[in-house]
Amino acid sequence: MRFTLPLRPALLAAALLLSAPAALAQGNPGSGGPQPGQPTAVPIDGGASLLLAGGAAYALARLRRR
């Protein structure tokens, strides 16, 4: 389907007008993150211990193949 010349600017204008509310719906940036000196609650142990155990199991499997 080929659009005629006057239809293209109308489609472009409609696309811009319909996408403008989505751009305005963005919220405020907030505080910018934790301030220096405040501890952050990050659960590092859960994933790191599983990754370490998986790496150790892979290393043992590779060493046993030799």
PDB file of N, CA, C and O in Angstrom:
ATOM      1  N   MET A   1       0.845  -1.165   0.000  1.00  0.00           N
ATOM      2  CA  MET A   1       0.000   0.000   0.000  1.00  0.00           C
ATOM      3  C   MET A   1       0.892   1.231   0.000  1.00  0.00           C
ATOM      4  O   MET A   1       1.718   1.401   0.897  1.00  0.00           O
ATOM      5  N   ARG A   2       0.737   2.064  -0.968  1.00  0.00           N
ATOM      6  CA  ARG A   2       1.560   3.259  -1.094  1.00  0.00           C
ATOM      7  C   ARG A   2       0.735   4.472  -0.666  1.00  0.00           C
ATOM      8  O   ARG A   2      -0.369   4.688  -1.166  1.00  0.00           O
ATOM      9  N   PHE A   3       1.279   5.259   0.261  1.00  0.00           N
ATOM     10  CA  PHE A   3       0.579   6.443   0.741  1.00  0.00           C
ATOM     11  C   PHE A   3       0.836   7.608  -0.200  1.00  0.00           C
ATOM     12  O   PHE A   3       1.925   7.746  -0.756  1.00  0.00           O
ATOM     13  N   THR A   4      -0.162   8.427  -0.366  1.00  0.00           N
ATOM     14  CA  THR A   4       0.013   9.611  -1.196  1.00  0.00           C
ATOM     15  C   THR A   4       0.741  10.677  -0.401  1.00  0.00           C
ATOM     16  O   THR A   4       0.850  10.578   0.821  1.00  0.00           O
ATOM     17  N   LEU A   5       1.237  11.692  -1.083  1.00  0.00           N
ATOM     18  CA  LEU A   5       2.055  12.718  -0.455  1.00  0.00           C
ATOM     19  C   LEU A   5       1.342  13.482   0.662  1.00  0.00           C
ATOM     20  O   LEU A   5       1.964  13.691   1.703  1.00  0.00           O
ATOM     21  N   PRO A   6       0.082  13.916   0.525  1.00  0.00           N
ATOM     22  CA  PRO A   6      -0.555  14.647   1.630  1.00  0.00           C
ATOM     23  C   PRO A   6      -0.853  13.778   2.849  1.00  0.00           C
ATOM     24  O   PRO A   6      -1.046  14.305   3.945  1.00  0.00           O
ATOM     25  N   LEU A   7      -0.892  12.474   2.681  1.00  0.00           N
ATOM     26  CA  LEU A   7      -1.220  11.596   3.799  1.00  0.00           C
ATOM     27  C   LEU A   7      -0.028  11.399   4.736  1.00  0.00           C
ATOM     28  O   LEU A   7      -0.216  11.177   5.932  1.00  0.00           O
ATOM     29  N   ARG A   8       1.171  11.476   4.217  1.00  0.00           N
ATOM     30  CA  ARG A   8       2.361  11.270   5.052  1.00  0.00           C
ATOM     31  C   ARG A   8       2.497  12.297   6.166  1.00  0.00           C
ATOM     32  O   ARG A   8       2.709  11.898   7.311  1.00  0.00           O
ATOM     33  N   PRO A   9       2.387  13.609   5.900  1.00  0.00           N
ATOM     34  CA  PRO A   9       2.476  14.568   7.017  1.00  0.00           C
ATOM     35  C   PRO A   9       1.361  14.391   8.042  1.00  0.00           C
ATOM     36  O   PRO A   9       1.560  14.620   9.235  1.00  0.00           O
ATOM     37  N   ALA A  10       0.190  13.985   7.569  1.00  0.00           N
ATOM     38  CA  ALA A  10      -0.917  13.771   8.511  1.00  0.00           C
ATOM     39  C   ALA A  10      -0.619  12.582   9.418  1.00  0.00           C
ATOM     40  O   ALA A  10      -0.901  12.631  10.615  1.00  0.00           O
ATOM     41  N   LEU A  11      -0.053  11.521   8.861  1.00  0.00           N
ATOM     42  CA  LEU A  11       0.309  10.361   9.692  1.00  0.00           C
ATOM     43  C   LEU A  11       1.429  10.702  10.658  1.00  0.00           C
ATOM     44  O   LEU A  11       1.422  10.246  11.802  1.00  0.00           O
ATOM     45  N   LEU A  12       2.392  11.499  10.211  1.00  0.00           N
ATOM     46  CA  LEU A  12       3.487  11.911  11.096  1.00  0.00           C
ATOM     47  C   LEU A  12       2.960  12.773  12.235  1.00  0.00           C
ATOM     48  O   LEU A  12       3.351  12.585  13.387  1.00  0.00           O
ATOM     49  N   ALA A  13       2.082  13.708  11.927  1.00  0.00           N
ATOM     50  CA  ALA A  13       1.502  14.564  12.964  1.00  0.00           C
ATOM     51  C   ALA A  13       0.680  13.749  13.947  1.00  0.00           C
ATOM     52  O   ALA A  13       0.730  13.997  15.151  1.00  0.00           O
ATOM     53  N   ALA A  14      -0.077  12.778  13.449  1.00  0.00           N
ATOM     54  CA  ALA A  14      -0.876  11.936  14.334  1.00  0.00           C
ATOM     55  C   ALA A  14       0.012  11.101  15.241  1.00  0.00           C
ATOM     56  O   ALA A  14      -0.296  10.935  16.422  1.00  0.00           O
ATOM     57  N   ALA A  15       1.112  10.571  14.708  1.00  0.00           N
ATOM     58  CA  ALA A  15       2.023   9.772  15.522  1.00  0.00           C
ATOM     59  C   ALA A  15       2.671  10.621  16.603  1.00  0.00           C
ATOM     60  O   ALA A  15       2.819  10.167  17.737  1.00  0.00           O
ATOM     61  N   LEU A  16       3.056  11.838  16.271  1.00  0.00           N
ATOM     62  CA  LEU A  16       3.664  12.721  17.266  1.00  0.00           C
ATOM     63  C   LEU A  16       2.661  13.138  18.339  1.00  0.00           C
ATOM     64  O   LEU A  16       2.999  13.195  19.521  1.00  0.00           O
ATOM     65  N   LEU A  17       1.440  13.427  17.932  1.00  0.00           N
ATOM     66  CA  LEU A  17       0.429  13.829  18.907  1.00  0.00           C
ATOM     67  C   LEU A  17       0.035  12.680  19.830  1.00  0.00           C
ATOM     68  O   LEU A  17      -0.263  12.903  21.003  1.00  0.00           O
ATOM     69  N   LEU A  18       0.032  11.465  19.315  1.00  0.00           N
ATOM     70  CA  LEU A  18      -0.342  10.319  20.143  1.00  0.00           C
ATOM     71  C   LEU A  18       0.792   9.871  21.063  1.00  0.00           C
ATOM     72  O   LEU A  18       0.538   9.242  22.090  1.00  0.00           O
ATOM     73  N   SER A  19       2.036  10.187  20.709  1.00  0.00           N
ATOM     74  CA  SER A  19       3.151   9.777  21.559  1.00  0.00           C
ATOM     75  C   SER A  19       3.515  10.834  22.600  1.00  0.00           C
ATOM     76  O   SER A  19       4.269  10.535  23.526  1.00  0.00           O
ATOM     77  N   ALA A  20       3.008  12.044  22.480  1.00  0.00           N
ATOM     78  CA  ALA A  20       3.332  13.110  23.434  1.00  0.00           C
ATOM     79  C   ALA A  20       2.859  12.800  24.857  1.00  0.00           C
ATOM     80  O   ALA A  20       3.623  13.042  25.791  1.00  0.00           O
ATOM     81  N   PRO A  21       1.648  12.279  25.079  1.00  0.00           N
ATOM     82  CA  PRO A  21       1.244  11.981  26.460  1.00  0.00           C
ATOM     83  C   PRO A  21       2.133  10.930  27.127  1.00  0.00           C
ATOM     84  O   PRO A  21       2.328  10.973  28.342  1.00  0.00           O
ATOM     85  N   ALA A  22       2.661  10.011  26.368  1.00  0.00           N
ATOM     86  CA  ALA A  22       3.543   9.005  26.953  1.00  0.00           C
ATOM     87  C   ALA A  22       4.839   9.648  27.430  1.00  0.00           C
ATOM     88  O   ALA A  22       5.403   9.227  28.440  1.00  0.00           O
ATOM     89  N   ALA A  23       5.313  10.656  26.720  1.00  0.00           N
ATOM     90  CA  ALA A  23       6.537  11.338  27.140  1.00  0.00           C
ATOM     91  C   ALA A  23       6.286  12.194  28.379  1.00  0.00           C
ATOM     92  O   ALA A  23       7.176  12.349  29.215  1.00  0.00           O
ATOM     93  N   LEU A  24       5.100  12.741  28.500  1.00  0.00           N
ATOM     94  CA  LEU A  24       4.775  13.574  29.657  1.00  0.00           C
ATOM     95  C   LEU A  24       4.415  12.745  30.886  1.00  0.00           C
ATOM     96  O   LEU A  24       4.352  13.288  31.989  1.00  0.00           O
ATOM     97  N   ALA A  25       4.181  11.464  30.726  1.00  0.00           N
ATOM     98  CA  ALA A  25       3.758  10.615  31.842  1.00  0.00           C
ATOM     99  C   ALA A  25       4.927  10.166  32.708  1.00  0.00           C
ATOM    100  O   ALA A  25       4.716   9.482  33.710  1.00  0.00           O
ATOM    101  N   GLN A  26       6.143  10.529  32.352  1.00  0.00           N
ATOM    102  CA  GLN A  26       7.303  10.131  33.141  1.00  0.00           C
ATOM    103  C   GLN A  26       7.282  10.866  34.475  1.00  0.00           C
ATOM    104  O   GLN A  26       6.927  12.044  34.537  1.00  0.00           O
ATOM    105  N   GLY A  27       7.657  10.176  35.532  1.00  0.00           N
ATOM    106  CA  GLY A  27       7.639  10.763  36.871  1.00  0.00           C
ATOM    107  C   GLY A  27       8.878  11.597  37.147  1.00  0.00           C
ATOM    108  O   GLY A  27       9.789  11.679  36.323  1.00  0.00           O
ATOM    109  N   ASN A  28       8.896  12.214  38.322  1.00  0.00           N
ATOM    110  CA  ASN A  28      10.061  12.982  38.746  1.00  0.00           C
ATOM    111  C   ASN A  28      11.218  12.034  39.037  1.00  0.00           C
ATOM    112  O   ASN A  28      10.990  10.876  39.384  1.00  0.00           O
ATOM    113  N   PRO A  29      12.462  12.510  38.900  1.00  0.00           N
ATOM    114  CA  PRO A  29      13.596  11.617  39.100  1.00  0.00           C
ATOM    115  C   PRO A  29      13.774  11.127  40.526  1.00  0.00           C
ATOM    116  O   PRO A  29      14.452  10.122  40.737  1.00  0.00           O
ATOM    117  N   GLY A  30      13.199  11.787  41.501  1.00  0.00           N
ATOM    118  CA  GLY A  30      13.315  11.325  42.883  1.00  0.00           C
ATOM    119  C   GLY A  30      14.532  11.901  43.569  1.00  0.00           C
ATOM    120  O   GLY A  30      15.017  12.970  43.199  1.00  0.00           O
ATOM    121  N   SER A  31      15.028  11.188  44.576  1.00  0.00           N
ATOM    122  CA  SER A  31      16.118  11.712  45.389  1.00  0.00           C
ATOM    123  C   SER A  31      17.486  11.482  44.768  1.00  0.00           C
ATOM    124  O   SER A  31      18.450  12.122  45.186  1.00  0.00           O
ATOM    125  N   GLY A  32      17.609  10.601  43.796  1.00  0.00           N
ATOM    126  CA  GLY A  32      18.899  10.354  43.174  1.00  0.00           C
ATOM    127  C   GLY A  32      19.661   9.207  43.808  1.00  0.00           C
ATOM    128  O   GLY A  32      20.822   8.988  43.463  1.00  0.00           O
ATOM    129  N   GLY A  33      19.061   8.481  44.707  1.00  0.00           N
ATOM    130  CA  GLY A  33      19.729   7.330  45.294  1.00  0.00           C
ATOM    131  C   GLY A  33      20.107   7.556  46.741  1.00  0.00           C
ATOM    132  O   GLY A  33      19.778   8.595  47.313  1.00  0.00           O
ATOM    133  N   PRO A  34      20.794   6.597  47.342  1.00  0.00           N
ATOM    134  CA  PRO A  34      21.155   6.736  48.751  1.00  0.00           C
ATOM    135  C   PRO A  34      22.230   7.792  48.949  1.00  0.00           C
ATOM    136  O   PRO A  34      23.103   7.981  48.102  1.00  0.00           O
ATOM    137  N   GLN A  35      22.152   8.466  50.068  1.00  0.00           N
ATOM    138  CA  GLN A  35      23.132   9.483  50.412  1.00  0.00           C
ATOM    139  C   GLN A  35      24.369   8.816  51.013  1.00  0.00           C
ATOM    140  O   GLN A  35      24.263   7.723  51.568  1.00  0.00           O
ATOM    141  N   PRO A  36      25.534   9.448  50.916  1.00  0.00           N
ATOM    142  CA  PRO A  36      26.742   8.853  51.517  1.00  0.00           C
ATOM    143  C   PRO A  36      26.577   8.655  53.017  1.00  0.00           C
ATOM    144  O   PRO A  36      26.036   9.517  53.710  1.00  0.00           O
ATOM    145  N   GLY A  37      27.035   7.542  53.501  1.00  0.00           N
ATOM    146  CA  GLY A  37      26.948   7.232  54.922  1.00  0.00           C
ATOM    147  C   GLY A  37      25.732   6.405  55.288  1.00  0.00           C
ATOM    148  O   GLY A  37      25.674   5.864  56.392  1.00  0.00           O
ATOM    149  N   GLN A  38      24.761   6.291  54.398  1.00  0.00           N
ATOM    150  CA  GLN A  38      23.576   5.488  54.681  1.00  0.00           C
ATOM    151  C   GLN A  38      23.798   4.080  54.142  1.00  0.00           C
ATOM    152  O   GLN A  38      24.200   3.919  52.989  1.00  0.00           O
ATOM    153  N   PRO A  39      23.543   3.062  54.953  1.00  0.00           N
ATOM    154  CA  PRO A  39      23.711   1.693  54.455  1.00  0.00           C
ATOM    155  C   PRO A  39      22.598   1.340  53.464  1.00  0.00           C
ATOM    156  O   PRO A  39      21.456   1.776  53.608  1.00  0.00           O
ATOM    157  N   THR A  40      22.947   0.563  52.487  1.00  0.00           N
ATOM    158  CA  THR A  40      21.948   0.116  51.515  1.00  0.00           C
ATOM    159  C   THR A  40      21.590  -1.333  51.820  1.00  0.00           C
ATOM    160  O   THR A  40      22.449  -2.120  52.217  1.00  0.00           O
ATOM    161  N   ALA A  41      20.335  -1.680  51.636  1.00  0.00           N
ATOM    162  CA  ALA A  41      19.862  -3.032  51.910  1.00  0.00           C
ATOM    163  C   ALA A  41      19.919  -3.854  50.629  1.00  0.00           C
ATOM    164  O   ALA A  41      18.923  -3.978  49.916  1.00  0.00           O
ATOM    165  N   VAL A  42      21.088  -4.411  50.342  1.00  0.00           N
ATOM    166  CA  VAL A  42      21.275  -5.211  49.133  1.00  0.00           C
ATOM    167  C   VAL A  42      21.588  -6.643  49.555  1.00  0.00           C
ATOM    168  O   VAL A  42      22.608  -6.879  50.203  1.00  0.00           O
ATOM    169  N   PRO A  43      20.734  -7.602  49.201  1.00  0.00           N
ATOM    170  CA  PRO A  43      20.989  -9.001  49.565  1.00  0.00           C
ATOM    171  C   PRO A  43      22.003  -9.636  48.605  1.00  0.00           C
ATOM    172  O   PRO A  43      21.628 -10.242  47.602  1.00  0.00           O
ATOM    173  N   ILE A  44      23.281  -9.490  48.927  1.00  0.00           N
ATOM    174  CA  ILE A  44      24.331 -10.002  48.045  1.00  0.00           C
ATOM    175  C   ILE A  44      24.506 -11.505  48.231  1.00  0.00           C
ATOM    176  O   ILE A  44      24.856 -12.200  47.277  1.00  0.00           O
ATOM    177  N   ASP A  45      24.276 -12.015  49.416  1.00  0.00           N
ATOM    178  CA  ASP A  45      24.610 -13.405  49.729  1.00  0.00           C
ATOM    179  C   ASP A  45      23.790 -14.405  48.927  1.00  0.00           C
ATOM    180  O   ASP A  45      24.330 -15.444  48.547  1.00  0.00           O
ATOM    181  N   GLY A  46      22.529 -14.152  48.654  1.00  0.00           N
ATOM    182  CA  GLY A  46      21.670 -15.133  48.002  1.00  0.00           C
ATOM    183  C   GLY A  46      22.181 -15.577  46.646  1.00  0.00           C
ATOM    184  O   GLY A  46      22.384 -16.771  46.429  1.00  0.00           O
ATOM    185  N   GLY A  47      22.390 -14.658  45.742  1.00  0.00           N
ATOM    186  CA  GLY A  47      22.830 -15.007  44.400  1.00  0.00           C
ATOM    187  C   GLY A  47      24.304 -15.340  44.336  1.00  0.00           C
ATOM    188  O   GLY A  47      24.718 -16.201  43.560  1.00  0.00           O
ATOM    189  N   ALA A  48      25.095 -14.664  45.144  1.00  0.00           N
ATOM    190  CA  ALA A  48      26.541 -14.885  45.098  1.00  0.00           C
ATOM    191  C   ALA A  48      26.905 -16.288  45.585  1.00  0.00           C
ATOM    192  O   ALA A  48      27.804 -16.919  45.028  1.00  0.00           O
ATOM    193  N   SER A  49      26.226 -16.775  46.604  1.00  0.00           N
ATOM    194  CA  SER A  49      26.556 -18.108  47.102  1.00  0.00           C
ATOM    195  C   SER A  49      26.156 -19.185  46.086  1.00  0.00           C
ATOM    196  O   SER A  49      26.865 -20.178  45.925  1.00  0.00           O
ATOM    197  N   LEU A  50      25.020 -18.990  45.401  1.00  0.00           N
ATOM    198  CA  LEU A  50      24.634 -19.941  44.362  1.00  0.00           C
ATOM    199  C   LEU A  50      25.604 -19.908  43.190  1.00  0.00           C
ATOM    200  O   LEU A  50      25.931 -20.952  42.625  1.00  0.00           O
ATOM    201  N   LEU A  51      26.062 -18.727  42.824  1.00  0.00           N
ATOM    202  CA  LEU A  51      27.035 -18.598  41.737  1.00  0.00           C
ATOM    203  C   LEU A  51      28.360 -19.241  42.128  1.00  0.00           C
ATOM    204  O   LEU A  51      28.993 -19.908  41.309  1.00  0.00           O
ATOM    205  N   LEU A  52      28.774 -19.047  43.352  1.00  0.00           N
ATOM    206  CA  LEU A  52      30.023 -19.650  43.830  1.00  0.00           C
ATOM    207  C   LEU A  52      29.908 -21.168  43.868  1.00  0.00           C
ATOM    208  O   LEU A  52      30.847 -21.862  43.477  1.00  0.00           O
ATOM    209  N   ALA A  53      28.779 -21.697  44.330  1.00  0.00           N
ATOM    210  CA  ALA A  53      28.596 -23.147  44.374  1.00  0.00           C
ATOM    211  C   ALA A  53      28.553 -23.732  42.965  1.00  0.00           C
ATOM    212  O   ALA A  53      29.111 -24.803  42.725  1.00  0.00           O
ATOM    213  N   GLY A  54      27.901 -23.046  42.038  1.00  0.00           N
ATOM    214  CA  GLY A  54      27.868 -23.511  40.656  1.00  0.00           C
ATOM    215  C   GLY A  54      29.241 -23.498  40.021  1.00  0.00           C
ATOM    216  O   GLY A  54      29.586 -24.417  39.278  1.00  0.00           O
ATOM    217  N   GLY A  55      30.030 -22.476  40.299  1.00  0.00           N
ATOM    218  CA  GLY A  55      31.394 -22.399  39.775  1.00  0.00           C
ATOM    219  C   GLY A  55      32.273 -23.494  40.350  1.00  0.00           C
ATOM    220  O   GLY A  55      33.094 -24.068  39.634  1.00  0.00           O
ATOM    221  N   ALA A  56      32.113 -23.790  41.626  1.00  0.00           N
ATOM    222  CA  ALA A  56      32.904 -24.856  42.247  1.00  0.00           C
ATOM    223  C   ALA A  56      32.521 -26.213  41.663  1.00  0.00           C
ATOM    224  O   ALA A  56      33.393 -27.045  41.412  1.00  0.00           O
ATOM    225  N   ALA A  57      31.246 -26.443  41.449  1.00  0.00           N
ATOM    226  CA  ALA A  57      30.811 -27.713  40.860  1.00  0.00           C
ATOM    227  C   ALA A  57      31.324 -27.856  39.429  1.00  0.00           C
ATOM    228  O   ALA A  57      31.726 -28.945  39.021  1.00  0.00           O
ATOM    229  N   TYR A  58      31.313 -26.779  38.677  1.00  0.00           N
ATOM    230  CA  TYR A  58      31.823 -26.814  37.301  1.00  0.00           C
ATOM    231  C   TYR A  58      33.327 -27.073  37.296  1.00  0.00           C
ATOM    232  O   TYR A  58      33.824 -27.840  36.471  1.00  0.00           O
ATOM    233  N   ALA A  59      34.049 -26.437  38.213  1.00  0.00           N
ATOM    234  CA  ALA A  59      35.498 -26.652  38.289  1.00  0.00           C
ATOM    235  C   ALA A  59      35.830 -28.081  38.667  1.00  0.00           C
ATOM    236  O   ALA A  59      36.752 -28.670  38.103  1.00  0.00           O
ATOM    237  N   LEU A  60      35.090 -28.653  39.616  1.00  0.00           N
ATOM    238  CA  LEU A  60      35.318 -30.053  39.991  1.00  0.00           C
ATOM    239  C   LEU A  60      35.034 -30.999  38.818  1.00  0.00           C
ATOM    240  O   LEU A  60      35.773 -31.962  38.611  1.00  0.00           O
ATOM    241  N   ALA A  61      33.993 -30.739  38.066  1.00  0.00           N
ATOM    242  CA  ALA A  61      33.666 -31.565  36.932  1.00  0.00           C
ATOM    243  C   ALA A  61      34.760 -31.495  35.863  1.00  0.00           C
ATOM    244  O   ALA A  61      35.111 -32.503  35.251  1.00  0.00           O
ATOM    245  N   ARG A  62      35.295 -30.279  35.649  1.00  0.00           N
ATOM    246  CA  ARG A  62      36.362 -30.127  34.656  1.00  0.00           C
ATOM    247  C   ARG A  62      37.660 -30.777  35.120  1.00  0.00           C
ATOM    248  O   ARG A  62      38.403 -31.331  34.310  1.00  0.00           O
ATOM    249  N   LEU A  63      37.933 -30.712  36.411  1.00  0.00           N
ATOM    250  CA  LEU A  63      39.161 -31.325  36.935  1.00  0.00           C
ATOM    251  C   LEU A  63      39.069 -32.856  36.906  1.00  0.00           C
ATOM    252  O   LEU A  63      40.075 -33.528  36.678  1.00  0.00           O
ATOM    253  N   ARG A  64      37.906 -33.397  37.129  1.00  0.00           N
ATOM    254  CA  ARG A  64      37.748 -34.862  37.112  1.00  0.00           C
ATOM    255  C   ARG A  64      37.862 -35.429  35.700  1.00  0.00           C
ATOM    256  O   ARG A  64      38.255 -36.583  35.525  1.00  0.00           O
ATOM    257  N   ARG A  65      37.522 -34.629  34.695  1.00  0.00           N
ATOM    258  CA  ARG A  65      37.638 -35.092  33.313  1.00  0.00           C
ATOM    259  C   ARG A  65      39.090 -35.242  32.869  1.00  0.00           C
ATOM    260  O   ARG A  65      39.379 -36.039  31.977  1.00  0.00           O
ATOM    261  N   ARG A  66      39.994 -34.501  33.468  1.00  0.00           N
ATOM    262  CA  ARG A  66      41.418 -34.556  33.075  1.00  0.00           C
ATOM    263  C   ARG A  66      42.021 -35.819  33.510  1.00  0.00           C
ATOM    264  O   ARG A  66      43.207 -36.050  33.273  1.00  0.00           O
TER     265      ARG A  66
END
